Amino acid sequence: MTEPWLNLRGLVFRHGPQPVIQNISLDFHPGRHYILAGPNGAGKSTLLDLLASLKKPAKGEIILLGRPLSGYNNLELARKLALAPQNFRLNFAFSVLEVVAMGRRPYLGRWGRLGPDDRLVVERSLAALNLENLAGKPVIALSGGERQRVVVARALAQATPILLLDEPTAGLDVAQGLTLMNLACRLAGDGALVITVTHDLNLAGPLGHEFIFLKKGRVMAAGPTAETFTSEILAEVYEAEARVVQDDFAGGPAASFRCPGL
């Protein structure tokens, strides 16, 4: 396996006295689609924010491409790593095209004008999320699911080797959710490092190379999907009876749950 692009060593983060991330050490390799899963409050989104340098750890270190994350300036980091956040608010009537084009800012010159190559990247990002027909529409007029696809397209337009997706399929219908998760898997197959936070285990199961399960800020299991997406691990993580079967139609594992004792 290639050298990891992200190394987490003894990572700790707190909200006041409350621990949110507790002593996490992980390695993330290129060419892999990592699924970050776990119950509400497990620390999944906080971990992405730490990786994107939106939050600072109380202890520990993040190494990005051989350098401490703290040693990158904003422009350098924006060319290495893109985050599609769960909550992205715009109160102005920017068009879909304008928002996606914002992803090109790390590469623009003094006057901030898009060149032919930038416009091509934006067009491809729109097409990847089936947004061409919405390009001229104000983002504030979109549905929640449409807006979520715009956020992901904006991150794609940054054209970074590392992509962080925070619940990217929230609010999407089945077809759009499959399209997006297939895209994440395909990008990893082309050599990128993709980390996706999701609650949709059955959508992610066939399309994730590795799962990382968090619970109360700790890593409960991490490794290839076949080793971590198991009945025993899911039952421990989610505190519910779990059964995992191989879904040949979807091409991966599928989970079902029920309340204990029923």
N, C-alpha and C positions, 0 to 999 in steps of 0.2 A: 504493500500500500504506500502511496505517496506521503510525503511529510504533511502534517496538519497545517492548515492555514489559520486556524484559531485554536489557541490553548487557553484554558481557564484553570487557574491554580488557586485553590483555597478561597474561592470567591464568597464574600459575605456582604449582604446589604440589609439595612434596617430602615423601617419607617419609625422614627423616634426610637423607643426601646424595643419595638416589635420586630423580631427577625423575619425577613421575607425570603432571603436567599441564605442558606446555611452551608458553608464550607463545600461549595461545588467545584469539582475538578473534572474537566472534560476536554477531549480533543475532537476537532471537527476537520474532516478531510475534504479536499476537492473531489468533484465527481460523485457526491453523495447528496441525497435528499433526506434530511433529518426531520422527523416529526416530533415536536415537543408537545407532550400531552399530559393531562392530569386534571384533577378536580379544580373547581373554582378556588382562587386564593392560593394556588400551589406555587406561584411565583413565575409563571411562564412568560407573561408580558414584561414583567420586571427584568427577567433575564435578557430578553431581546433589547430592552432599553439600555441595559448595561453594555451589551455588545455594540450597540450603536452610539455609545458614549453620551446618551441622553441623561444617564444617571451615573454616579460615581460609586464604586464599591467602598464599603467601610474597611474591608480587608481583602487581601488577595490581589491577583494580577490577571490581566487579559493580554495575551500576546497575539498580535495580528501580523501575519506574514513575517514572523521573525522579529518584530519590533513591539515594544510595549504600546498598547493602545493610547495611553496618555501622551505618547510622544508624537502623535499625528496632529497636524492642524486640521481645521475644518475642511479645507479644500482637498487636502490629501486623503482624508477619510472618505469624503464624498465620492472620490474616484475609485475607492476600493470596496465600499460597502453601501448598500441601499436598503432602507427600511420602508415597508408598506405598513403603516400603523393601523391599529384597529379603529382608532378615532381620529379622523382627519376633517377639520372644520374649515370651511371657506364661507365667509359671509358676503363676498362680492360676486358679481355675475360673470366670473371668468368662464369662458367656454371650455368644453372638454379638451379641445385641442390645446388651448393655452395652459391648462393645468398639466397635461402630459408633457408639454414642452418645458415646463419648469424643471423636469428631470435632467435637462441638458445644461443647466446653469454651471455646474462644475467645469464645463469644457468651453464656455463662451469667452470671448475676448472682452476688451474694455467696454465696448458699447453693447454687449449682451445680445447681439444679433445672431440668429440661427443661420448657419451655412447649409449648403446642400446636403452634406453628410448628416448634420443634425436633424434636418427635416426628414431624411430617410429613416433615421432611427425612430423618430416620433411616429411616422406613418406605420412602421413595422410594429411598434408597441401598441398602437391603436388596433391594428389588425389582429394581433395576438389575443386580445381580449374582446374581439368582435364589437369594437366601438366606432368603426368608421362612420356609421350612419348617425351617430350622436356627436360627431366632432364639433359641430357648430352650436350645440345646445348648451345653455348655461348650466353649470354644475349644480347650482342651487335648485334647479327644476328637475333634477334626477331623482329616481327612487333610491332607497338605501342600497340595494344590490347593485344598481348601475354605478352609484358613486364609489362603491367598494372596488369595482373593476377599474375605475379611473385611477384610484389610488395605486393599485398594483401596476397599471400601465405607466404611471409616472415613475415608479421605482424601476421598472424595466428600462425606461428611457435613460436612466443613469448609466446603463451598460457597465455595471460593476461585476467583478468576479464573484462577489458574495452578495446574496440576496436574503433578506429577512422578511418573512411574511407573518403578520400577526392576525390570525383568524381571517384569512383572505376570503373564505367561502361563506362567511356570515351574511345571511340575507340573500344568497344566490339560489336560483333554482337548480334542479338536478343537473341539467345539461351544462349550465355555466360553471357550476362547481366542478364537474368532471373536466371541463375544458381547462380550468385554471390549475387544478392539481396535476393534470397531464402535462401542462406547460412547465410546472415546477420540476416534475420528474425528468422531462426532456432537457431542460436547462442543465440539470445536474448530470445527465447523460452526456452532455456536450462539454463537461468539464467544470461547471460552476459549483459552488458550494451554496446549497439552499437549505434554510432552516424555516420550517413552517409550524406555527402554533395553531392547533385545531382541537375542537371537541368532537369532530366527526370522525370517529375511529374507523368506521367502515368505508368511508370515502378515502381515508388516508392509507388504510392497511395495504391495498394492492399497489400503492404509488409511492410509498416511503421505503427507502433503503434501510433506514435505521430508525428506531424509536427511542426517545428519552422520556421516561415517565417521572414527573415531579409530584411530590406530595409534601405540603407544609414546608416548602423551600428546600427540600432535600431530594437527591436523585434516588429513586426507588429501583430503577432498572435502566440500563442503557446498552444498546448493541443492535445487531442485525434484527430485522423484523421477525424472522423465524424464531429467534431466541427470546425476544422480549414481549411479543404480542401473543401471550399465552393466557389461558384461563386463570392460572394461579396468580400471575402478576397483576392482571386486571382486577381480580377479586380483592387483592391486597390494596391496590391503589385507590379503587373506587368504593370499597367497602360494600360491595354487593356481590351476590352470586353471579358468576360469569361463565360463559361457555364460548369457546373459540373453535370454529370449523373452517376448513379450507373451502372457499367459494370459487369453484372453477369458472363460473360465469364471469365474475368480476376479476378473477385472476389473482386472488390473494386471500388473506384471512378475513373472517367476519366474526364479529362478537355480538352476543346477546346477553342481556342482564335481567335479573329479577331481584326483588327485595329478599334479604335473608329470611329463611323460614317459611316462605310461601310455596 
